[in-house]
Amino acid sequence: MSGSTTYRKAPELRTYTVARRNLKGEVLSEVALPPGMFGLEPNVPVMHQVVVAQLAAARKGTHSTLRQREVRGGGAKPFRQKGTGRARQGSIRASQFVGGGVAHGPKPRSYRQHTPKKMVKLALYSAMSDRAAEGRVAWIDEWSFDVPSTKDAGKALATLELDGRLLVVLASSYSDIAEMSLRNIPRVQIVQVGELNAYDVLCSDWLVFDDASMSRLTGISEFTGAEMPTPSGGEDAGMTGDGGTGEDSAADNDGDNDGDNDGDNDGDNGSDSDSYEARAGDSGHDEASAGEEVEES
């Protein structure tokens, strides 16, 4: 049986576009969401495991019951062992008596489960990809409230036509005006970028970002084009030297290569001739040495 390595096929990424709007509902630009975060095939088992672990970690685990040895009293045997016709008993604090201890009852414990960081990240990206596939990702430029106003926030959400439960993602350095304006709306949940998790995403109908939170999440600060902009000095930059055309660069490269090749060939020929003369001198020296040995003999 020959050993063969089976490699798992790389996941297929999808690219979804979303309209970047202002609070008046005007479309500012069409921006493509990062495929690595919003274009994955949702991994349902991983999302389930991470959500279960998150809900388990939220349990306090302070439940407690008294065992038989912890209940006060019951030190004396209630009646003699034999002769009464009843079942033998050793304490009135046994679990079958009222007021007795609880057999196998719960004690304080931690329900926390260990979840790898990569699994947590995959669950979050899977949940966000699911919302992006359903067209449930909204993007606004900024929450431009002059003063905290729940009424203005409600009007803005109605203008954006965002119904159902909303998960509004804010940057940690964002103004408190937006948070104070949105927090009193019952169907809106506010979360910071660093606290974004798969459970909150799955419990919400819409995922709402602004420029600040999306920049904090993706690391990109400009969202003006139809696609996510490439960082400065990317693959297209600096490919042809000083900005000239490709033909000029190719001609320069050909000239340089010809000059270098000629010089290298001349140098190689010179070194070859020197090596031949050296070998010839060595052979003459060997012949002379052999002749002297013959004369001595």
Secondary structure as UniProt FT lines:
FT   STRAND          17..21
FT   TURN            23..24
FT   STRAND          27..32
FT   HELIX           35..38
FT   HELIX           44..57
FT   HELIX           68..70
FT   TURN            92..93
FT   TURN            95..96
FT   TURN            98..99
FT   TURN            103..104
FT   HELIX           117..133
FT   TURN            134..135
FT   STRAND          137..140
FT   HELIX           150..159
FT   TURN            160..161
FT   STRAND          166..170
FT   TURN            172..173
FT   HELIX           176..182
FT   TURN            183..184
FT   TURN            186..187
FT   STRAND          188..192
FT   HELIX           193..195
FT   HELIX           198..202
FT   STRAND          206..210
FT   HELIX           211..218
FT   TURN            232..233
FT   TURN            237..238
FT   TURN            241..243
FT   HELIX           246..296
//
